[in-house]
Amino acid sequence: MDGQTAIKVEGICKSFKETKALQDINLEIKHGEIFGLIGPDGAGKTSLFRILTTLSLADSGKASVNGLDVVDGYAGIRRSIGYMPGHFALYQDLSVEENLNFYATVFGTTVAENYDTIKDIYSQIEMFKDRKARDLSGGMKQKLALCCALVHKPDVLFLDEPTTGVDAVSRKEFWAMLGRIKDSGVTIMVSTPYMDEASLCDRIALILAGKIIDKGTPADIISRYPHRLFAIRGGNMFRILKELKVHEGIIRCSSFGCECHVAVTDNGPDASSLLDILEKSGMQGCRVEAIQAGIEDCFIGLS
């Protein structure tokens, strides 16, 4: 099935009163790939997921999952997909085992019948099978929710911001699990506000204010970044940003944690010129180096 279309979105629009949540969205996702929808809160990610999982209707446009229209074929879609919403939606008063058994029953199957599908994930929380869902850690809740989404062997898995609020170690483990799920033949569509997770997807779409601003493989999007880029470390970050923004040839300065990324025109300042600007303004001990753009640089440049 590789190479065939698993999810197709054509001209989808959705509004909530005066807010345009989705504006002419067009996507095509192949079977057996991890596709990332990357964007900040309020970009429209959840609105699109709810349409694709048949929980909401678009105002216009059309979409299909596994060849089934999201309106006319909603019943078939619901049987063939797994959905993990952005908030923990399992029953807090039920135990780990009870939640899993319930979701298996909803889809007319049993945990025992499909145990091989979830064993790599469930084995990590099975020792806590009698613990109430409300008493689980964030990472354990995440694994239980993923097990419940997989227990009926779905063809397509929708994960809406699954790592938001989860610690860094659990995030890394989660993406390793997604790689194994993909290898089993499941198509995965995942949304995230974390730009660093984009590189873990086969292809991505960048979404902002309800519009797709770029799409392709992470490498393709990075290759299209049009400017020279430098990273500056050391000194007072606020002063660095304030000083450089006013100089000719500098397109933008952005704070990236403990460093500043500076995009410049082709004939703008080089690394030594940037360092000279900072030293002349009284800032000593700064380091400047040329770097390759990342997905976040591309997103900022397009927004």
matplotlib code that plots the C-alpha trace (Angstrom):
import matplotlib.pyplot as plt

x = [0.0, 3.0, 2.8, -1.0, -3.0, -4.3, -5.6, -6.7, -7.8, -9.1, -10.0, -11.2, -12.4, -13.8, -14.9, -16.2, -18.2, -15.7, -12.7, -11.4, -9.9, -9.0, -8.6, -8.3, -6.4, -5.0, -3.0, -2.2, -0.8, 0.6, 0.0, 2.7, 4.2, 4.4, 3.0, 3.4, 1.1, 3.4, 2.2, 1.5, -1.6, -4.6, -3.2, -6.1, -4.5, -7.3, -10.0, -8.5, -8.1, -11.8, -12.9, -10.7, -11.9, -15.6, -16.2, -16.8, -18.1, -16.1, -17.9, -16.6, -14.1, -13.9, -11.7, -11.2, -9.5, -8.6, -10.8, -13.9, -15.5, -15.5, -19.2, -20.7, -18.3, -18.0, -19.0, -16.3, -13.7, -14.5, -13.9, -10.6, -8.8, -7.4, -7.6, -5.7, -7.0, -4.9, -6.4, -6.4, -9.9, -9.9, -12.0, -10.2, -12.1, -11.3, -8.1, -5.5, -6.9, -10.5, -9.9, -8.2, -10.9, -13.6, -12.1, -11.5, -15.1, -16.3, -14.6, -15.9, -12.6, -10.6, -7.2, -6.2, -7.0, -4.9, -2.3, 0.6, -0.4, 0.1, 2.5, 5.6, 3.8, 1.5, 4.3, 5.7, 2.5, 1.1, 2.5, 0.2, -2.9, -5.0, -4.1, -6.7, -6.1, -6.2, -3.2, -0.9, 2.0, 1.9, 4.0, 2.0, -1.3, 0.2, 1.1, -2.3, -4.1, -1.9, -2.8, -6.5, -6.1, -4.3, -6.2, -8.5, -5.6, -6.4, -5.1, -4.6, -3.6, -4.4, -2.4, -3.3, -0.4, 0.4, 3.6, 2.4, 3.1, 5.2, 8.8, 11.7, 12.5, 8.9, 8.8, 11.8, 10.3, 7.0, 8.6, 10.5, 7.2, 5.7, 8.6, 7.8, 4.1, 4.9, 7.0, 4.0, 2.2, 0.1, -0.2, 0.3, -0.8, 0.5, 0.2, 2.7, 3.7, 7.3, 9.4, 12.1, 9.7, 9.3, 12.6, 11.1, 8.4, 8.6, 6.8, 5.3, 3.0, 3.5, 0.3, -0.4, -3.7, -5.5, -3.3, -0.7, 2.4, 4.7, 4.9, 7.3, 10.0, 11.8, 14.9, 13.0, 11.6, 15.0, 16.6, 14.2, 15.3, 16.4, 18.8, 22.2, 21.9, 24.1, 23.9, 25.2, 25.9, 27.1, 26.4, 23.0, 20.5, 18.0, 20.8, 22.0, 18.5, 18.0, 21.4, 21.3, 17.7, 18.5, 21.5, 21.2, 21.3, 19.8, 16.4, 15.4, 16.8, 15.1, 15.8, 16.4, 16.9, 20.4, 21.3, 20.1, 19.6, 20.2, 19.0, 20.9, 20.7, 23.2, 25.2, 24.6, 27.1, 29.1, 30.2, 33.1, 31.0, 28.3, 30.9, 32.4, 29.0, 28.4, 31.9, 31.6, 28.4, 30.2, 29.3, 32.3, 32.6, 30.1, 30.6, 29.2, 29.0, 27.2, 24.6, 22.1, 18.4, 16.1, 12.4, 11.7, 13.8, 11.9, 8.6, 9.5, 10.7, 7.4, 5.1]
y = [0.0, 2.3, 5.2, 5.2, 8.0, 7.4, 10.9, 13.5, 17.0, 19.3, 22.9, 22.5, 25.6, 26.0, 29.1, 29.7, 32.9, 35.5, 33.3, 31.5, 28.3, 26.7, 28.4, 26.3, 23.4, 20.9, 17.8, 14.4, 11.8, 8.5, 5.1, 4.0, 7.5, 9.7, 13.1, 16.0, 19.1, 21.7, 25.0, 27.0, 26.9, 28.3, 27.5, 25.2, 21.8, 20.4, 21.8, 19.8, 16.6, 16.8, 17.0, 14.1, 12.0, 12.7, 14.7, 18.0, 19.2, 21.5, 24.6, 23.8, 21.4, 17.7, 15.1, 11.3, 8.7, 5.4, 6.4, 7.0, 10.5, 12.0, 12.8, 9.9, 7.3, 8.4, 5.0, 3.1, 5.7, 5.4, 1.7, 2.0, 4.8, 5.4, 8.9, 10.4, 13.9, 16.7, 16.3, 13.1, 11.8, 8.4, 7.6, 8.9, 6.7, 3.5, 1.6, 1.1, -2.4, -1.3, 1.6, -0.7, -3.4, -0.8, 0.6, -2.9, -3.7, -0.5, -1.8, -5.3, -6.9, -7.9, -7.0, -10.6, -10.9, -7.8, -7.9, -8.3, -4.9, -3.0, -5.2, -3.1, -0.1, -1.8, -3.9, -0.6, 0.2, -3.3, -3.5, -0.6, -2.1, -1.8, 1.9, 4.5, 6.6, 9.8, 8.6, 8.0, 10.3, 12.3, 9.8, 6.8, 8.5, 9.1, 5.4, 4.3, 6.6, 5.3, 1.7, 2.5, 4.1, 1.0, -1.8, -2.4, -2.4, 0.8, 1.5, 5.2, 6.8, 10.5, 12.0, 15.6, 17.2, 13.9, 15.2, 18.6, 18.9, 15.7, 15.6, 15.4, 11.7, 10.6, 12.7, 10.8, 7.4, 8.3, 9.1, 5.9, 4.1, 5.9, 4.7, 1.1, 1.6, 3.0, 0.0, -2.2, -0.5, 2.1, 5.6, 8.3, 11.9, 13.8, 17.5, 19.3, 22.8, 21.6, 22.5, 20.0, 17.1, 18.0, 16.3, 13.0, 13.0, 11.7, 14.8, 17.9, 20.8, 24.1, 25.7, 29.2, 31.1, 28.4, 28.4, 25.9, 28.1, 25.3, 21.5, 18.8, 16.8, 18.6, 18.6, 20.2, 22.9, 23.7, 23.7, 26.5, 28.9, 31.9, 33.8, 33.5, 32.7, 33.2, 32.1, 34.5, 33.3, 35.2, 38.6, 40.2, 38.6, 41.6, 44.0, 41.9, 41.8, 45.5, 46.4, 44.3, 44.9, 48.4, 47.6, 47.5, 44.1, 42.3, 40.8, 39.6, 38.7, 36.0, 34.6, 30.8, 29.8, 30.8, 32.1, 34.6, 33.7, 36.5, 36.3, 38.6, 39.5, 38.2, 41.4, 41.9, 41.6, 38.4, 36.7, 39.1, 42.1, 41.1, 40.5, 43.9, 45.6, 44.1, 44.9, 48.5, 48.8, 47.6, 43.9, 41.7, 37.9, 37.2, 34.3, 34.4, 31.4, 30.6, 27.9, 26.0, 26.9, 24.6, 24.2, 26.9, 29.4, 28.4, 28.8, 32.3, 33.3, 32.3, 33.8]
z = [0.0, 0.2, -2.1, -2.2, -0.7, 2.9, 3.6, 1.1, 1.9, -0.9, -0.2, 3.3, 5.0, 8.5, 10.5, 14.0, 13.8, 12.7, 13.1, 10.1, 11.6, 8.3, 4.9, 1.7, 3.2, 0.6, 1.7, 0.5, 2.9, 1.8, 3.3, 5.8, 6.5, 9.5, 8.5, 10.8, 11.0, 12.6, 14.1, 17.3, 19.4, 17.5, 14.1, 13.2, 13.8, 16.1, 13.7, 10.9, 13.0, 14.1, 10.5, 9.4, 12.3, 11.5, 14.7, 12.9, 9.5, 7.2, 5.8, 2.3, 0.6, 0.9, 2.6, 2.6, 4.8, 3.2, 0.2, 2.3, 2.3, 5.8, 5.5, 3.5, 4.8, 8.4, 9.9, 7.9, 8.8, 12.5, 12.4, 10.7, 12.5, 16.0, 17.5, 20.4, 21.1, 22.5, 26.0, 28.1, 27.2, 28.9, 32.0, 35.0, 37.5, 35.6, 35.9, 33.2, 32.4, 32.6, 30.1, 27.7, 27.9, 27.4, 24.2, 22.8, 23.5, 21.7, 18.5, 18.9, 19.9, 22.9, 24.4, 24.2, 20.5, 19.6, 22.4, 19.9, 18.5, 21.7, 23.7, 23.1, 24.6, 27.1, 28.6, 30.0, 32.0, 32.5, 36.0, 36.9, 35.3, 38.5, 39.0, 38.3, 35.2, 37.2, 39.2, 36.3, 35.4, 32.2, 30.3, 31.5, 30.5, 27.1, 26.7, 27.9, 25.5, 22.6, 23.6, 23.6, 20.1, 18.8, 20.4, 17.4, 14.8, 13.0, 9.5, 10.3, 13.6, 14.4, 17.2, 18.2, 20.1, 21.9, 23.5, 24.8, 28.5, 28.6, 29.8, 27.4, 28.1, 27.6, 24.4, 23.0, 24.0, 22.4, 19.0, 19.2, 19.7, 16.7, 14.5, 15.5, 14.8, 11.4, 10.6, 11.3, 8.3, 10.2, 8.6, 11.3, 11.2, 14.1, 15.1, 17.3, 18.3, 18.8, 15.8, 16.8, 16.3, 12.6, 11.7, 13.1, 10.4, 6.8, 5.5, 7.2, 6.6, 8.4, 9.4, 10.7, 11.3, 9.4, 6.3, 5.1, 4.6, 3.3, 3.0, 2.0, 3.6, 6.5, 4.3, 1.3, 3.5, 5.0, 1.5, 0.5, 3.3, 1.3, 3.6, 5.2, 8.9, 11.9, 15.6, 18.3, 21.8, 24.9, 26.2, 27.0, 24.6, 24.8, 23.9, 21.0, 19.5, 20.0, 18.6, 15.5, 14.4, 13.3, 11.0, 7.3, 5.7, 8.7, 7.9, 11.3, 14.7, 16.8, 20.2, 20.3, 23.9, 24.9, 21.5, 18.9, 15.2, 12.7, 9.1, 6.7, 3.0, 0.5, 0.7, 4.4, 7.2, 7.6, 10.9, 11.6, 10.7, 13.2, 15.9, 15.1, 15.4, 18.8, 20.2, 19.0, 21.0, 24.1, 24.2, 24.7, 24.7, 22.0, 19.6, 16.0, 13.6, 10.4, 10.8, 8.7, 9.2, 11.1, 10.7, 13.3, 11.4, 8.2, 10.1, 11.4, 8.0, 6.4, 9.1]

ax = plt.figure().add_subplot(projection="3d")
ax.plot(x, y, z, "-o")
ax.set_aspect("equal")
plt.show()
